[in-house]
Amino acid sequence: MFAIYARYRGRDVRRAELVRRSAEALSTLPGIGNFDVIDVEDICATAQGEDAAVAIADVTMALLSAGDWAVGIAVLPTDSNEDEEVARVMAGNALGTSGRSGTVKVRVAPRSSSAATAGLRELKQQANTWAFDISAAFTLLSAVLAKRTAEGREATAFMRRGLTQVEAAEELGITKQAMSQRLQAAGWQAETAGWQLAVDLLQKAELGVC
């Protein structure tokens, strides 16, 4: 099970409305549960099932792309008996009381079924390693997104929707070559590689695979 907790860090004067609309929009993404609005600036949701890691990665990318959000992620192993509320609290604790825009902090709970064969200290170290690696993957992705121009954000948005370069070029009214150049300048290849790395790490952390 996963939980994601996000805090708005922007300066919009109508932040309550922006946060509410953001929660509604993110709740429509595949594989994620409904986002609850917490204390005006915070939103939180959980994800479970086969595609939960993909859903968490997609939501995190959407928040990083939008800017002005700090994100906390909690990962509970598949053998955990904890409920969604525990996961939500854990994600909120991962983020803490602060967090700059574009930051992603992660907490991973140790596997309980391995306690008989592995020491608690080793299990905690393994969980902390996964948390660090997941956070690092999203930090790199955030750096890529922060350097994008408006044209780059527009081009990559079409690609994230599943369009081919030819289809995206047609939507933008540019040539395929121009589309390819925009994607290259926007770091699209780095984004796709980083996204896949983040998904793999999230899945391994949930399953407890070394």
C-alpha angles and dihedrals in degrees: 000000000000135000129192125200121188132186124200111234100175130108102238108146089218094050095145091059092044092051092048093050091046091053091051093048095047091049089065093061114107118265098012127109125231115294116235120210112232125191095342098281102048132076131183139185140162134226129202136171140047097320097036094112090053090049092051092048092049094049092047091051090049091052093046091047092051091051126210094075133111115201136207122191128194123197120197116188121245091251093056120120093201121118133231093269091059090050091051093050090047091052091049091050090050090058093043125189096312137026130159124240111278096024122128119194122187138197124190122193116223118250112260098201090063094055093094093057102031132045119253091239092056092047092052091048090052091049091049090051092054091047092051093047094048091048091048092052092053092044089058091047090050090054091053092049093047092061096054124116122222089260091052093050090049094050095047092047089063091049092051088055088062100257121144119240090256093051092045091049090053091050090052095042094238135116123269089246091054090048091051090051092051092051092048092050090047093054094242093158091052090049094052092047092047092047091053090048091052092050092049092050093048091051093048092048091052094047095039093236115160 
